[in-house]
């Protein structure tokens, strides 16, 4: 079975493609470095999906993001495409400038009725897709931190040095300064959520401690974190997946559990790394929840599979929830 294909391009305000990756030409059956426009690409979309695609794209011009799957026809052959595009929502041109990633998911769609034979291909698809999302999160996080946060810091410094001309003006300046500091803190938190660079700088264990400390300060919920592990020799994608599972679990606790005590433990047990998160909240019916999982639970399950881990959930109504992530390590 062929590797899953992923391609990318940038489209300008005139609808012309640039920075087109070689995989795009391969997916579309074109010669390398062929000239292509948005109109050319849309013409390859099947007649059953074209109108829906154009409608979704127009809506995405307002929101700034497009995530869609559709069928294209290349040389008389059908292919299924997964597209993720980001647009400039401030631009008023008919064709919004934007960055696009497309993935050939034809084989994934074809093998849905034969899951056993296609499990490896499906796993590769999820892995590739999550890698793309993490890279995009990392890029946006860097832009937020390196650009907006520093610019706001300069404004805050300038306001801090403003001469006090009068009581009313002083109060106004202090209010503006406080607002700028608050915005800067929010941008820092957004950057952290998009890509946890704290892992790169301090390692997984300290990154988990930092996330827990932020949660305690924000939600005023008591959290007890226990671990005897100070450093780990695991790859970056595994570290990020563990961090994301913790983040999502804490988010669910804050939103739904009504808990006031949380216990978190990171340990090595029988050649496995185990993250366990317990709360004393209202709990839920596990069977009912797993039949229709929300986005948070689905995300945690996907990330566990992504790193060959197992995610288990134990709960009863009014008896709290225990989430356990177990990852094999050598």
ZAFIDO-495420 format. One record per residue (C-alpha): residue number from 1; chain; x negated, y negated, z. Coordinates in Angstrom, 3 decimals, always signed. Each point is the difference from the previous one (the first is absolute). Layout:
BEGIN
- num  chaine  X  Y  Z
- NUM  A  X  Y  Z;
...
end
This chain:
BEGIN
- num  chaine  X  Y  Z
- 1  A  +0.000  +0.000  +0.000;
- 2  A  -1.425  -3.414  -0.941;
- 3  A  -0.952  -2.622  +2.571;
- 4  A  +2.669  -2.535  +0.875;
- 5  A  -0.658  -3.184  -2.028;
- 6  A  -0.093  -3.447  +1.556;
- 7  A  -0.487  -3.196  -2.021;
- 8  A  +0.079  -3.751  +0.591;
- 9  A  +0.277  -3.330  -1.795;
- 10  A  +0.569  -3.707  +0.523;
- 11  A  +2.663  -1.868  -1.968;
- 12  A  -0.274  -3.742  -0.614;
- 13  A  +2.770  -2.600  -0.310;
- 14  A  +0.195  +0.659  -3.744;
- 15  A  +0.792  +3.664  +0.535;
- 16  A  -3.427  +1.142  -1.243;
- 17  A  -1.862  +2.821  +1.746;
- 18  A  -3.603  -0.418  +1.168;
- 19  A  -2.416  +1.977  +2.201;
- 20  A  +1.683  +3.135  -1.337;
- 21  A  -1.533  +3.205  +1.370;
- 22  A  -0.930  +2.799  -2.368;
- 23  A  +2.585  +2.263  +1.626;
- 24  A  +2.782  -2.310  -1.172;
- 25  A  -1.040  +0.524  -3.615;
- 26  A  -0.129  +3.749  +0.675;
- 27  A  +3.450  +0.070  +1.593;
- 28  A  +1.491  -2.050  -2.863;
- 29  A  -1.815  +1.946  -2.718;
- 30  A  -1.815  -3.097  -1.301;
- 31  A  -3.545  -0.521  -1.218;
- 32  A  -2.322  -1.558  +2.605;
- 33  A  +0.090  -3.824  +0.137;
- 34  A  +3.173  -0.173  -2.118;
- 35  A  +1.930  -3.258  +0.305;
- 36  A  +3.201  +0.426  +2.007;
- 37  A  +2.701  -2.301  +1.344;
- 38  A  +2.813  +0.402  +2.474;
- 39  A  +2.469  +0.213  -2.905;
- 40  A  -2.036  +2.837  -1.537;
- 41  A  +0.044  +1.870  +3.285;
- 42  A  +3.722  -0.484  +0.623;
- 43  A  +0.714  +1.374  -3.482;
- 44  A  -1.544  +3.295  +1.102;
- 45  A  +2.505  +0.388  +2.848;
- 46  A  +2.822  +2.409  -0.830;
- 47  A  +3.337  -1.516  -0.992;
- 48  A  +1.641  +1.509  +3.102;
- 49  A  -2.404  -1.771  +2.368;
- 50  A  -0.884  -3.223  -1.853;
- 51  A  +2.896  -2.198  +1.176;
- 52  A  -0.389  +1.129  +3.603;
- 53  A  -3.735  -0.711  -0.173;
- 54  A  +0.489  -3.526  -1.360;
- 55  A  +2.594  -0.734  +2.671;
- 56  A  -2.287  +1.292  +2.753;
- 57  A  -2.878  -2.052  -1.395;
- 58  A  +2.063  -3.201  +0.037;
- 59  A  +0.945  +0.652  +3.631;
- 60  A  -3.658  +0.682  +0.812;
- 61  A  -0.938  -3.442  -1.353;
- 62  A  +1.934  -1.399  +2.981;
- 63  A  -1.250  +2.414  +2.659;
- 64  A  -3.566  +0.278  -1.287;
- 65  A  -0.110  +3.806  -0.135;
- 66  A  +1.243  +2.711  -2.363;
- 67  A  +0.077  +3.726  +0.806;
- 68  A  +1.761  +2.142  -2.607;
- 69  A  -0.103  +3.312  -1.852;
- 70  A  +1.071  +0.391  -3.626;
- 71  A  -0.474  +2.011  -3.190;
- 72  A  -2.138  -1.121  -2.935;
- 73  A  -0.271  +1.530  -3.479;
- 74  A  -3.532  +0.416  -1.389;
- 75  A  -0.387  +1.623  -3.406;
- 76  A  +3.386  +1.636  +0.343;
- 77  A  -0.938  +1.454  +3.407;
- 78  A  +1.699  -0.946  +3.258;
- 79  A  -2.105  -1.170  +2.958;
- 80  A  +1.108  -1.109  +3.442;
- 81  A  -1.642  -3.090  +1.501;
- 82  A  -0.172  -1.354  +3.526;
- 83  A  -0.701  -3.768  -0.027;
- 84  A  -1.023  -2.345  +2.828;
- 85  A  -0.347  -3.678  -1.002;
- 86  A  -0.696  -3.166  +1.982;
- 87  A  +1.043  -3.426  -1.353;
- 88  A  -0.610  -3.631  +0.808;
- 89  A  +3.377  -1.118  +1.369;
- 90  A  -0.888  -3.701  -0.351;
- 91  A  -0.604  +0.121  -3.762;
- 92  A  +2.871  -1.259  -2.210;
- 93  A  -1.075  +1.570  -3.298;
- 94  A  +2.318  +2.389  -1.803;
- 95  A  -2.688  +2.682  +0.264;
- 96  A  -1.316  -0.018  +3.549;
- 97  A  -3.744  +0.598  +0.426;
- 98  A  -0.542  +3.202  +1.939;
- 99  A  -2.043  +3.090  +0.754;
- 100  A  +1.327  +3.456  -0.862;
- 101  A  -0.883  +3.591  +0.926;
- 102  A  +1.631  +2.863  -1.910;
- 103  A  -0.215  +3.705  +0.711;
- 104  A  +0.840  +2.865  -2.320;
- 105  A  +2.292  +2.193  +2.151;
- 106  A  +1.267  +2.185  -2.868;
- 107  A  -1.401  +3.239  +1.364;
- 108  A  +1.259  -0.840  +3.481;
- 109  A  +3.536  -0.475  -1.332;
- 110  A  -0.161  +3.189  -2.056;
- 111  A  -1.115  +2.094  +2.927;
- 112  A  +2.732  -1.088  +2.418;
- 113  A  +1.883  +3.228  -0.766;
- 114  A  -3.083  +2.089  +0.644;
- 115  A  -1.361  -1.444  +3.251;
- 116  A  -2.187  +2.917  +0.977;
- 117  A  -2.140  -0.063  -3.159;
- 118  A  -0.190  -3.798  -0.003;
- 119  A  -0.778  -0.647  +3.692;
- 120  A  -3.626  -0.921  -0.734;
- 121  A  +1.068  -2.413  -2.737;
- 122  A  +2.597  -1.640  +2.253;
- 123  A  -2.561  -0.399  +2.780;
- 124  A  -2.411  -1.615  -2.458;
- 125  A  +2.762  -2.363  -1.108;
- 126  A  +0.739  -1.121  +3.571;
- 127  A  -3.705  -0.364  +0.725;
- 128  A  -0.573  -2.123  -3.095;
- 129  A  +3.039  -2.186  +0.655;
- 130  A  -0.885  -0.635  +3.643;
- 131  A  -3.571  -0.824  -1.005;
- 132  A  +1.324  -2.615  -2.434;
- 133  A  +2.219  -1.537  +2.678;
- 134  A  -2.874  -0.106  +2.513;
- 135  A  -2.296  -1.693  -2.514;
- 136  A  +2.707  -2.567  -0.789;
- 137  A  +0.614  -0.611  +3.709;
- 138  A  -3.749  -0.447  +0.508;
- 139  A  -0.198  -2.561  -2.817;
- 140  A  +2.948  -2.054  +1.283;
- 141  A  -1.306  +0.178  +3.579;
- 142  A  -3.396  -1.343  -1.120;
- 143  A  +1.637  -2.868  -1.905;
- 144  A  +2.107  -0.932  +3.021;
- 145  A  -2.913  +0.126  +2.414;
- 146  A  -2.698  -1.609  -2.135;
- 147  A  +2.147  -2.743  -1.546;
- 148  A  +3.156  -0.985  +1.872;
- 149  A  -1.258  +0.662  +3.505;
- 150  A  -3.178  -2.036  -0.495;
- 151  A  +1.878  -2.888  -1.604;
- 152  A  +2.414  -0.127  +2.922;
- 153  A  -2.923  +0.054  +2.414;
- 154  A  -1.432  -3.093  -1.709;
- 155  A  +3.358  -1.781  +0.272;
- 156  A  +0.201  +0.906  +3.682;
- 157  A  -3.494  -1.387  +0.631;
- 158  A  +0.828  -3.228  -1.835;
- 159  A  +3.211  -0.444  +1.960;
- 160  A  -1.864  +0.696  +3.223;
- 161  A  -2.349  -2.912  -0.697;
- 162  A  +2.764  -2.471  -0.901;
- 163  A  -0.163  -3.242  +1.966;
- 164  A  +2.792  -0.432  +2.523;
- 165  A  +1.797  -3.081  -1.338;
- 166  A  +3.018  +0.177  +2.302;
- 167  A  +2.134  +2.303  +2.162;
- 168  A  +2.488  +0.881  -2.761;
- 169  A  -2.707  +0.649  -2.574;
- 170  A  -2.003  +2.066  +2.493;
- 171  A  +3.015  +2.237  +0.680;
- 172  A  +0.585  +0.457  -3.717;
- 173  A  -3.612  +0.889  -0.679;
- 174  A  -0.045  +2.493  +2.872;
- 175  A  +3.151  +1.644  -1.323;
- 176  A  -1.476  +0.281  -3.501;
- 177  A  -3.218  +1.427  +1.415;
- 178  A  +1.912  +2.614  +2.011;
- 179  A  +1.983  +0.974  -3.097;
- 180  A  -3.163  +0.388  -2.071;
- 181  A  -1.590  +2.213  +2.665;
- 182  A  +3.148  +2.134  +0.090;
- 183  A  +0.003  +0.360  -3.814;
- 184  A  -3.674  +0.947  +0.062;
- 185  A  +0.722  +2.711  +2.585;
- 186  A  +2.872  +1.324  -2.109;
- 187  A  -2.214  +0.154  -3.083;
- 188  A  -2.641  +1.888  +1.986;
- 189  A  +2.609  +2.534  +1.119;
- 190  A  +1.348  +0.349  -3.558;
- 191  A  -3.511  +0.567  -1.288;
- 192  A  -0.543  +2.627  +2.679;
- 193  A  +3.235  +1.787  -0.907;
- 194  A  -0.823  +0.032  -3.696;
- 195  A  -3.458  +1.469  +0.492;
- 196  A  -1.532  +0.895  +3.392;
- 197  A  -3.518  -1.362  -0.607;
- 198  A  -0.610  +0.409  +3.731;
- 199  A  -0.658  +3.681  -0.783;
- 200  A  -2.898  -0.930  -2.288;
- 201  A  -1.500  -2.342  +2.584;
- 202  A  +0.489  +1.922  +3.264;
- 203  A  +1.123  +3.556  -0.809;
- 204  A  +3.286  +1.843  +0.433;
- 205  A  +0.088  +0.270  +3.814;
- 206  A  -0.539  -3.732  +0.601;
- 207  A  +2.459  -0.774  -2.819;
- 208  A  +2.665  +2.069  +1.781;
- 209  A  -0.768  -1.779  +3.283;
- 210  A  +0.331  -3.362  -1.725;
- 211  A  +3.346  +0.963  -1.581;
- 212  A  +1.296  +1.204  +3.369;
- 213  A  -1.119  -3.210  +1.737;
- 214  A  +1.781  -2.105  -2.631;
- 215  A  +3.150  +2.085  +0.466;
- 216  A  -0.092  -0.442  +3.788;
- 217  A  -0.380  -3.759  -0.279;
- 218  A  +2.734  -0.385  -2.594;
- 219  A  +2.618  +2.442  +1.351;
- 220  A  -0.776  -0.131  +3.747;
- 221  A  +0.164  +3.798  +0.206;
- 222  A  -2.424  +1.885  +2.244;
- 223  A  -2.302  +2.281  -2.031;
- 224  A  -2.471  +2.504  +1.431;
- 225  A  -2.705  +1.043  -2.506;
- 226  A  -2.239  +2.944  +0.885;
- 227  A  -2.896  +1.424  -1.997;
- 228  A  -3.435  +1.448  +0.644;
- 229  A  -0.971  -0.591  -3.649;
- 230  A  -2.252  -2.944  -0.728;
- 231  A  -0.978  +0.712  -3.618;
- 232  A  +1.159  +2.305  -2.794;
- 233  A  -1.516  +1.323  -3.219;
- 234  A  +3.064  -0.082  -2.250;
- 235  A  +0.625  -1.687  -3.336;
- 236  A  +1.539  -3.439  -0.354;
- 237  A  +3.314  +1.178  -1.492;
- 238  A  +0.556  +2.221  +3.068;
- 239  A  -0.815  -2.871  +2.373;
- 240  A  +2.437  -2.298  -1.803;
- 241  A  +2.754  +2.652  -0.028;
- 242  A  -0.371  +0.541  +3.775;
- 243  A  +0.094  -3.754  +0.586;
- 244  A  +3.118  -0.347  -2.164;
- 245  A  +1.798  +2.814  +1.849;
- 246  A  -0.720  -1.709  +3.327;
- 247  A  +1.142  -3.361  -1.354;
- 248  A  +3.253  +1.454  -1.343;
- 249  A  +0.689  +1.942  +3.200;
- 250  A  -0.481  -3.124  +2.132;
- 251  A  +2.188  -1.993  -2.388;
- 252  A  +2.786  +2.575  +0.368;
- 253  A  -0.348  -0.085  +3.793;
- 254  A  +0.365  -3.787  +0.015;
- 255  A  +3.017  +0.060  -2.318;
- 256  A  +1.996  +3.012  +1.180;
- 257  A  -1.169  +1.743  +3.166;
- 258  A  +0.828  -2.444  +2.834;
- 259  A  -3.076  +1.475  +1.689;
- 260  A  -2.023  -1.810  +2.655;
- 261  A  -2.858  +2.501  +0.325;
- 262  A  -2.062  +1.561  -2.797;
- 263  A  -2.777  +2.579  +0.306;
- 264  A  -2.536  +0.518  -2.812;
- 265  A  -2.760  +2.603  -0.102;
- 266  A  -2.703  +0.691  -2.591;
- 267  A  -1.831  +3.288  +0.484;
- 268  A  -1.856  +2.831  -1.704;
- 269  A  +1.726  +3.376  +0.459;
- 270  A  -1.087  +3.243  -1.676;
- 271  A  -1.750  -1.654  -2.984;
- 272  A  +2.867  -2.452  -0.452;
- 273  A  +0.322  -3.714  +0.683;
- 274  A  +3.271  -0.604  +1.823;
- 275  A  +1.806  -3.325  +0.445;
- 276  A  +2.960  +0.220  +2.378;
- 277  A  +2.425  -2.866  +0.645;
- 278  A  +2.684  +0.297  +2.714;
- 279  A  +2.631  -2.483  +1.145;
- 280  A  +2.675  +0.039  +2.708;
- 281  A  +2.705  -1.492  -2.204;
- 282  A  +3.496  +1.116  -0.965;
- 283  A  -1.186  +2.697  -2.431;
- 284  A  +2.058  +1.491  -2.836;
- 285  A  +1.224  +3.232  -1.572;
- 286  A  -3.059  +1.258  -1.934;
- 287  A  +1.958  +2.265  -2.370;
- 288  A  +2.352  -2.820  -0.941;
- 289  A  -2.873  -2.458  -0.443;
- 290  A  -2.014  +2.343  -2.236;
- 291  A  +3.004  +0.598  -2.255;
- 292  A  +0.068  -3.712  -0.878;
- 293  A  -3.378  -1.457  +1.003;
- 294  A  -0.551  -3.741  -0.103;
- 295  A  -2.854  -1.715  -1.793;
- 296  A  -2.226  +0.024  +3.093;
- 297  A  +0.274  +3.741  +0.582;
- 298  A  -0.369  +0.726  -3.724;
- 299  A  -3.165  -2.118  -0.094;
- 300  A  -1.518  +1.838  +2.976;
- 301  A  +0.797  +3.387  -1.550;
- 302  A  -1.531  -1.022  -3.343;
- 303  A  -3.180  -1.256  +1.651;
- 304  A  -0.341  +3.219  +1.993;
- 305  A  +0.251  +2.067  -3.194;
- 306  A  -2.441  -2.352  -1.715;
- 307  A  -2.774  +1.024  +2.430;
- 308  A  +1.038  +3.688  +0.281;
- 309  A  +1.466  -0.680  +3.433;
- 310  A  +3.162  +1.082  +1.781;
- 311  A  +2.494  -2.398  +1.567;
- 312  A  +2.377  +1.345  +2.647;
- 313  A  +2.806  -1.814  +1.815;
- 314  A  +1.602  +1.102  +3.270;
- 315  A  +2.917  -1.869  +1.536;
- 316  A  +3.336  +0.288  +1.728;
- 317  A  +2.507  -2.740  +0.577;
- 318  A  -0.937  -2.113  +3.056;
- 319  A  -3.228  +2.003  +0.478;
- 320  A  -2.441  -2.001  -2.118;
- 321  A  -1.969  +0.977  -3.085;
- 322  A  -3.338  +1.770  -0.492;
- 323  A  -1.783  -0.331  -3.339;
- 324  A  -3.072  +2.115  -0.646;
- 325  A  -2.364  -0.282  -2.942;
- 326  A  -2.445  +2.897  -0.358;
- 327  A  -2.849  -0.157  -2.547;
- 328  A  -2.503  +2.829  -0.600;
- 329  A  -3.642  -1.073  +0.371;
- 330  A  -3.215  +1.960  -0.515;
end
